[in-house]
Amino acid sequence: MTVALMWEARAVEGRGAELLAWAREQGLPAAPLRRETFRAPEDRVLVITWWDAELDAELPELPEPEGELVSRAVHRWRFESVEG
C-alpha cells in the first residue's frame, strides 16, 4: 500500500520564503518513496511524502517549526492510495 503524508504550515506574514527554506532543509531519518514541496499564497508551504506502508504505520514526519515562524499549528493528514 502507498501512504501519502501531507504537512502544511502557514508562515507569519512576510516569512513564507523563510518557511519554505526551513521545510526544504528538514531531513527525515528514513527516505520516502517520493517527496515534493509546494508553496501557495498567504505564505503557506505544503510537503507531501509517499511511503510504502500501511495507513497506520509509524512514519517519520516533519516537525513543527520552532520559534515564531508559523502563524498557527501545522496541519497534518494521511491518505492511502486507491487503485482505479
Order of alpha helices (4+ residues) and beta strands (2+ residues): beta-alpha-beta-beta-beta
